[in-house]
Amino acid sequence: MRAKNMTRSSLHLNLETAGIVCEDLGRQVLYYGQRKSGADISKEIEALGKKDLVRAAERMLSSPVSVAAYGDVAWVPNYSDICALK
């Protein structure tokens, strides 16, 4: 419940800035072909349950690891070492 409340609070706080609202509008129209209101998204967040989170986590963890590094990469572990941590 705490995570849901924090996510909804962050959503509504971000939607108070005109620039972020425009960015959100563009992203949603590109991805979904329409824009959902903050209230609609808040309802979707509220409807999420443990099974939904487990399914999402399993899906993310079943894909190959992606790694990106920027700047001095001398201390970035080898890809095989990172994959072994999974």
N, CA, C and O atoms as a GROMACS GRO file, in nm:
protein
  344
    1MET      N    1   0.083  -0.118   0.000
    1MET     CA    2   0.000   0.000   0.000
    1MET      C    3   0.088   0.126   0.000
    1MET      O    4   0.059   0.225  -0.066
    2ARG      N    5   0.197   0.118   0.076
    2ARG     CA    6   0.288   0.233   0.082
    2ARG      C    7   0.348   0.265  -0.054
    2ARG      O    8   0.354   0.381  -0.094
    3ALA      N    9   0.391   0.162  -0.126
    3ALA     CA   10   0.449   0.182  -0.258
    3ALA      C   11   0.345   0.240  -0.354
    3ALA      O   12   0.377   0.327  -0.436
    4LYS      N   13   0.222   0.193  -0.345
    4LYS     CA   14   0.116   0.246  -0.430
    4LYS      C   15   0.093   0.394  -0.401
    4LYS      O   16   0.080   0.475  -0.492
    5ASN      N   17   0.088   0.428  -0.273
    5ASN     CA   18   0.066   0.568  -0.235
    5ASN      C   19   0.181   0.657  -0.283
    5ASN      O   20   0.158   0.768  -0.332
    6MET      N   21   0.303   0.608  -0.270
    6MET     CA   22   0.419   0.686  -0.314
    6MET      C   23   0.416   0.704  -0.466
    6MET      O   24   0.447   0.813  -0.516
    7THR      N   25   0.380   0.600  -0.539
    7THR     CA   26   0.375   0.608  -0.685
    7THR      C   27   0.267   0.705  -0.730
    7THR      O   28   0.290   0.787  -0.819
    8ARG      N   29   0.150   0.696  -0.668
    8ARG     CA   30   0.042   0.788  -0.705
    8ARG      C   31   0.079   0.932  -0.670
    8ARG      O   32   0.050   1.023  -0.748
    9SER      N   33   0.143   0.953  -0.555
    9SER     CA   34   0.184   1.089  -0.516
    9SER      C   35   0.285   1.145  -0.616
    9SER      O   36   0.273   1.260  -0.658
   10SER      N   37   0.381   1.064  -0.655
   10SER     CA   38   0.482   1.106  -0.752
   10SER      C   39   0.416   1.140  -0.886
   10SER      O   40   0.450   1.240  -0.949
   11LEU      N   41   0.322   1.057  -0.928
   11LEU     CA   42   0.250   1.081  -1.052
   11LEU      C   43   0.181   1.217  -1.051
   11LEU      O   44   0.197   1.296  -1.144
   12HIS      N   45   0.106   1.244  -0.946
   12HIS     CA   46   0.030   1.368  -0.941
   12HIS      C   47   0.120   1.491  -0.923
   12HIS      O   48   0.090   1.597  -0.977
   13LEU      N   49   0.228   1.477  -0.848
   13LEU     CA   50   0.321   1.589  -0.834
   13LEU      C   51   0.387   1.623  -0.966
   13LEU      O   52   0.403   1.740  -1.000
   14ASN      N   53   0.425   1.520  -1.041
   14ASN     CA   54   0.489   1.543  -1.171
   14ASN      C   55   0.393   1.606  -1.271
   14ASN      O   56   0.435   1.683  -1.357
   15LEU      N   57   0.265   1.574  -1.260
   15LEU     CA   58   0.169   1.627  -1.357
   15LEU      C   59   0.129   1.770  -1.326
   15LEU      O   60   0.038   1.824  -1.389
   16GLU      N   61   0.196   1.834  -1.230
   16GLU     CA   62   0.171   1.975  -1.202
   16GLU      C   63   0.263   2.067  -1.282
   16GLU      O   64   0.246   2.188  -1.280
   17THR      N   65   0.359   2.010  -1.352
   17THR     CA   66   0.455   2.087  -1.430
   17THR      C   67   0.418   2.079  -1.578
   17THR      O   68   0.404   1.969  -1.633
   18ALA      N   69   0.401   2.194  -1.643
   18ALA     CA   70   0.356   2.197  -1.782
   18ALA      C   71   0.446   2.117  -1.876
   18ALA      O   72   0.397   2.045  -1.963
   19GLY      N   73   0.577   2.129  -1.858
   19GLY     CA   74   0.670   2.055  -1.944
   19GLY      C   75   0.654   1.906  -1.932
   19GLY      O   76   0.657   1.834  -2.032
   20ILE      N   77   0.637   1.859  -1.811
   20ILE     CA   78   0.621   1.715  -1.789
   20ILE      C   79   0.487   1.667  -1.843
   20ILE      O   80   0.476   1.556  -1.895
   21VAL      N   81   0.383   1.750  -1.829
   21VAL     CA   82   0.252   1.714  -1.884
   21VAL      C   83   0.261   1.698  -2.036
   21VAL      O   84   0.206   1.604  -2.092
   22CYS      N   85   0.331   1.790  -2.102
   22CYS     CA   86   0.348   1.781  -2.248
   22CYS      C   87   0.427   1.656  -2.286
   22CYS      O   88   0.391   1.586  -2.382
   23GLU      N   89   0.532   1.627  -2.212
   23GLU     CA   90   0.612   1.507  -2.239
   23GLU      C   91   0.527   1.382  -2.219
   23GLU      O   92   0.532   1.289  -2.299
   24ASP      N   93   0.450   1.380  -2.112
   24ASP     CA   94   0.362   1.267  -2.082
   24ASP      C   95   0.258   1.249  -2.191
   24ASP      O   96   0.231   1.137  -2.234
   25LEU      N   97   0.200   1.358  -2.236
   25LEU     CA   98   0.100   1.355  -2.343
   25LEU      C   99   0.160   1.292  -2.469
   25LEU      O  100   0.100   1.202  -2.528
   26GLY      N  101   0.276   1.340  -2.510
   26GLY     CA  102   0.341   1.286  -2.629
   26GLY      C  103   0.375   1.139  -2.616
   26GLY      O  104   0.351   1.061  -2.709
   27ARG      N  105   0.430   1.100  -2.503
   27ARG     CA  106   0.469   0.960  -2.483
   27ARG      C  107   0.347   0.869  -2.486
   27ARG      O  108   0.349   0.765  -2.552
   28GLN      N  109   0.241   0.908  -2.417
   28GLN     CA  110   0.122   0.824  -2.414
   28GLN      C  111   0.056   0.812  -2.551
   28GLN      O  112   0.010   0.704  -2.589
   29VAL      N  113   0.051   0.921  -2.625
   29VAL     CA  114  -0.009   0.916  -2.758
   29VAL      C  115   0.075   0.828  -2.851
   29VAL      O  116   0.019   0.752  -2.930
   30LEU      N  117   0.208   0.836  -2.841
   30LEU     CA  118   0.293   0.750  -2.923
   30LEU      C  119   0.278   0.603  -2.885
   30LEU      O  120   0.267   0.518  -2.973
   31TYR      N  121   0.277   0.573  -2.757
   31TYR     CA  122   0.270   0.434  -2.712
   31TYR      C  123   0.131   0.374  -2.724
   31TYR      O  124   0.116   0.262  -2.773
   32TYR      N  125   0.029   0.449  -2.681
   32TYR     CA  126  -0.105   0.393  -2.666
   32TYR      C  127  -0.208   0.450  -2.762
   32TYR      O  128  -0.319   0.397  -2.772
   33GLY      N  129  -0.174   0.558  -2.834
   33GLY     CA  130  -0.269   0.618  -2.924
   33GLY      C  131  -0.372   0.707  -2.856
   33GLY      O  132  -0.464   0.757  -2.920
   34GLN      N  133  -0.357   0.727  -2.726
   34GLN     CA  134  -0.446   0.812  -2.648
   34GLN      C  135  -0.377   0.853  -2.520
   34GLN      O  136  -0.271   0.800  -2.487
   35ARG      N  137  -0.435   0.947  -2.448
   35ARG     CA  138  -0.378   0.989  -2.320
   35ARG      C  139  -0.475   0.955  -2.208
   35ARG      O  140  -0.594   0.986  -2.216
   36LYS      N  141  -0.422   0.893  -2.105
   36LYS     CA  142  -0.501   0.863  -1.985
   36LYS      C  143  -0.477   0.974  -1.884
   36LYS      O  144  -0.366   1.027  -1.874
   37SER      N  145  -0.579   1.009  -1.812
   37SER     CA  146  -0.565   1.113  -1.710
   37SER      C  147  -0.491   1.058  -1.589
   37SER      O  148  -0.478   0.937  -1.572
   38GLY      N  149  -0.443   1.147  -1.505
   38GLY     CA  150  -0.378   1.106  -1.382
   38GLY      C  151  -0.471   1.023  -1.295
   38GLY      O  152  -0.427   0.928  -1.230
   39ALA      N  153  -0.599   1.059  -1.293
   39ALA     CA  154  -0.697   0.983  -1.214
   39ALA      C  155  -0.713   0.841  -1.267
   39ALA      O  156  -0.724   0.747  -1.189
   40ASP      N  157  -0.713   0.825  -1.400
   40ASP     CA  158  -0.724   0.691  -1.458
   40ASP      C  159  -0.602   0.606  -1.424
   40ASP      O  160  -0.616   0.489  -1.390
   41ILE      N  161  -0.485   0.664  -1.435
   41ILE     CA  162  -0.362   0.591  -1.403
   41ILE      C  163  -0.360   0.556  -1.255
   41ILE      O  164  -0.316   0.447  -1.217
   42SER      N  165  -0.405   0.647  -1.171
   42SER     CA  166  -0.411   0.622  -1.027
   42SER      C  167  -0.501   0.503  -0.996
   42SER      O  168  -0.469   0.422  -0.909
   43LYS      N  169  -0.612   0.491  -1.067
   43LYS     CA  170  -0.703   0.377  -1.049
   43LYS      C  171  -0.635   0.247  -1.090
   43LYS      O  172  -0.652   0.144  -1.026
   44GLU      N  173  -0.557   0.253  -1.199
   44GLU     CA  174  -0.485   0.133  -1.244
   44GLU      C  175  -0.380   0.091  -1.142
   44GLU      O  176  -0.360  -0.028  -1.118
   45ILE      N  177  -0.313   0.188  -1.083
   45ILE     CA  178  -0.214   0.157  -0.979
   45ILE      C  179  -0.283   0.091  -0.860
   45ILE      O  180  -0.232  -0.007  -0.805
   46GLU      N  181  -0.396   0.144  -0.822
   46GLU     CA  182  -0.471   0.090  -0.708
   46GLU      C  183  -0.515  -0.054  -0.734
   46GLU      O  184  -0.520  -0.134  -0.641
   47ALA      N  185  -0.546  -0.086  -0.859
   47ALA     CA  186  -0.595  -0.220  -0.893
   47ALA      C  187  -0.485  -0.326  -0.896
   47ALA      O  188  -0.515  -0.446  -0.898
   48LEU      N  189  -0.359  -0.285  -0.896
   48LEU     CA  190  -0.248  -0.381  -0.901
   48LEU      C  191  -0.243  -0.463  -0.773
   48LEU      O  192  -0.267  -0.413  -0.663
   49GLY      N  193  -0.211  -0.590  -0.790
   49GLY     CA  194  -0.198  -0.680  -0.675
   49GLY      C  195  -0.064  -0.753  -0.677
   49GLY      O  196   0.018  -0.733  -0.767
   50LYS      N  197  -0.045  -0.836  -0.579
   50LYS     CA  198   0.080  -0.911  -0.566
   50LYS      C  199   0.107  -0.997  -0.689
   50LYS      O  200   0.221  -1.005  -0.735
   51LYS      N  201   0.004  -1.062  -0.742
   51LYS     CA  202   0.022  -1.148  -0.860
   51LYS      C  203   0.073  -1.068  -0.980
   51LYS      O  204   0.155  -1.117  -1.058
   52ASP      N  205   0.024  -0.945  -0.994
   52ASP     CA  206   0.068  -0.860  -1.105
   52ASP      C  207   0.216  -0.827  -1.092
   52ASP      O  208   0.290  -0.830  -1.191
   53LEU      N  209   0.260  -0.796  -0.970
   53LEU     CA  210   0.400  -0.761  -0.948
   53LEU      C  211   0.491  -0.881  -0.967
   53LEU      O  212   0.600  -0.869  -1.023
   54VAL      N  213   0.447  -0.998  -0.920
   54VAL     CA  214   0.526  -1.120  -0.938
   54VAL      C  215   0.540  -1.152  -1.086
   54VAL      O  216   0.649  -1.186  -1.132
   55ARG      N  217   0.430  -1.140  -1.161
   55ARG     CA  218   0.434  -1.168  -1.305
   55ARG      C  219   0.529  -1.072  -1.376
   55ARG      O  220   0.606  -1.114  -1.463
   56ALA      N  221   0.526  -0.945  -1.341
   56ALA     CA  222   0.615  -0.847  -1.404
   56ALA      C  223   0.761  -0.875  -1.369
   56ALA      O  224   0.848  -0.867  -1.456
   57ALA      N  225   0.787  -0.908  -1.244
   57ALA     CA  226   0.924  -0.938  -1.202
   57ALA      C  227   0.978  -1.062  -1.273
   57ALA      O  228   1.092  -1.063  -1.320
   58GLU      N  229   0.895  -1.166  -1.282
   58GLU     CA  230   0.938  -1.288  -1.352
   58GLU      C  231   0.968  -1.260  -1.499
   58GLU      O  232   1.063  -1.314  -1.555
   59ARG      N  233   0.886  -1.178  -1.560
   59ARG     CA  234   0.907  -1.144  -1.700
   59ARG      C  235   1.037  -1.067  -1.719
   59ARG      O  236   1.114  -1.094  -1.812
   60MET      N  237   1.063  -0.971  -1.631
   60MET     CA  238   1.186  -0.892  -1.642
   60MET      C  239   1.309  -0.978  -1.617
   60MET      O  240   1.410  -0.963  -1.686
   61LEU      N  241   1.302  -1.067  -1.520
   61LEU     CA  242   1.418  -1.149  -1.484
   61LEU      C  243   1.443  -1.262  -1.583
   61LEU      O  244   1.551  -1.321  -1.582
   62SER      N  245   1.345  -1.293  -1.668
   62SER     CA  246   1.363  -1.401  -1.765
   62SER      C  247   1.434  -1.354  -1.892
   62SER      O  248   1.476  -1.437  -1.973
   63SER      N  249   1.449  -1.225  -1.909
   63SER     CA  250   1.515  -1.173  -2.029
   63SER      C  251   1.665  -1.159  -2.005
   63SER      O  252   1.709  -1.152  -1.890
   64PRO      N  253   1.743  -1.155  -2.112
   64PRO     CA  254   1.888  -1.137  -2.095
   64PRO      C  255   1.920  -1.002  -2.029
   64PRO      O  256   1.847  -0.905  -2.045
   65VAL      N  257   2.028  -1.000  -1.956
   65VAL     CA  258   2.072  -0.879  -1.887
   65VAL      C  259   2.119  -0.776  -1.989
   65VAL      O  260   2.187  -0.810  -2.086
   66SER      N  261   2.084  -0.651  -1.966
   66SER     CA  262   2.132  -0.540  -2.049
   66SER      C  263   2.224  -0.454  -1.963
   66SER      O  264   2.195  -0.428  -1.847
   67VAL      N  265   2.334  -0.411  -2.022
   67VAL     CA  266   2.430  -0.329  -1.948
   67VAL      C  267   2.468  -0.210  -2.034
   67VAL      O  268   2.495  -0.224  -2.154
   68ALA      N  269   2.470  -0.093  -1.973
   68ALA     CA  270   2.516   0.027  -2.041
   68ALA      C  271   2.610   0.100  -1.945
   68ALA      O  272   2.584   0.105  -1.825
   69ALA      N  273   2.716   0.155  -1.998
   69ALA     CA  274   2.811   0.228  -1.915
   69ALA      C  275   2.854   0.353  -1.990
   69ALA      O  276   2.859   0.355  -2.113
   70TYR      N  277   2.883   0.457  -1.915
   70TYR     CA  278   2.921   0.585  -1.973
   70TYR      C  279   3.038   0.640  -1.895
   70TYR      O  280   3.042   0.629  -1.773
   71GLY      N  281   3.131   0.700  -1.963
   71GLY     CA  282   3.246   0.759  -1.895
   71GLY      C  283   3.359   0.658  -1.880
   71GLY      O  284   3.380   0.573  -1.966
   72ASP      N  285   3.430   0.668  -1.770
   72ASP     CA  286   3.543   0.579  -1.743
   72ASP      C  287   3.488   0.441  -1.708
   72ASP      O  288   3.434   0.420  -1.600
   73VAL      N  289   3.503   0.349  -1.800
   73VAL     CA  290   3.446   0.215  -1.782
   73VAL      C  291   3.551   0.113  -1.738
   73VAL      O  292   3.528  -0.008  -1.746
   74ALA      N  293   3.664   0.162  -1.691
   74ALA     CA  294   3.772   0.071  -1.651
   74ALA      C  295   3.730  -0.024  -1.540
   74ALA      O  296   3.779  -0.136  -1.533
   75TRP      N  297   3.639   0.020  -1.454
   75TRP     CA  298   3.599  -0.062  -1.340
   75TRP      C  299   3.464  -0.130  -1.358
   75TRP      O  300   3.410  -0.188  -1.264
   76VAL      N  301   3.409  -0.124  -1.479
   76VAL     CA  302   3.282  -0.193  -1.506
   76VAL      C  303   3.311  -0.342  -1.518
   76VAL      O  304   3.400  -0.381  -1.594
   77PRO      N  305   3.239  -0.426  -1.445
   77PRO     CA  306   3.262  -0.571  -1.453
   77PRO      C  307   3.236  -0.624  -1.594
   77PRO      O  308   3.161  -0.563  -1.670
   78ASN      N  309   3.296  -0.737  -1.626
   78ASN     CA  310   3.271  -0.804  -1.754
   78ASN      C  311   3.125  -0.846  -1.760
   78ASN      O  312   3.062  -0.874  -1.658
   79TYR      N  313   3.072  -0.850  -1.882
   79TYR     CA  314   2.932  -0.888  -1.901
   79TYR      C  315   2.904  -1.026  -1.842
   79TYR      O  316   2.800  -1.045  -1.778
   80SER      N  317   2.993  -1.121  -1.861
   80SER     CA  318   2.971  -1.257  -1.808
   80SER      C  319   2.966  -1.257  -1.656
   80SER      O  320   2.890  -1.334  -1.598
   81ASP      N  321   3.045  -1.172  -1.591
   81ASP     CA  322   3.041  -1.162  -1.444
   81ASP      C  323   2.908  -1.103  -1.397
   81ASP      O  324   2.852  -1.147  -1.297
   82ILE      N  325   2.858  -1.005  -1.470
   82ILE     CA  326   2.730  -0.944  -1.435
   82ILE      C  327   2.617  -1.047  -1.452
   82ILE      O  328   2.529  -1.057  -1.367
   83CYS      N  329   2.621  -1.123  -1.561
   83CYS     CA  330   2.519  -1.225  -1.587
   83CYS      C  331   2.521  -1.334  -1.480
   83CYS      O  332   2.417  -1.390  -1.447
   84ALA      N  333   2.638  -1.362  -1.427
   84ALA     CA  334   2.650  -1.467  -1.324
   84ALA      C  335   2.579  -1.426  -1.195
   84ALA      O  336   2.540  -1.511  -1.116
   85LEU      N  337   2.562  -1.296  -1.174
   85LEU     CA  338   2.494  -1.248  -1.054
   85LEU      C  339   2.344  -1.274  -1.059
   85LEU      O  340   2.277  -1.278  -0.955
   86LYS      N  341   2.292  -1.292  -1.178
   86LYS     CA  342   2.149  -1.314  -1.197
   86LYS      C  343   2.114  -1.448  -1.140
   86LYS      O  344   1.998  -1.489  -1.145
   0.00000   0.00000   0.00000
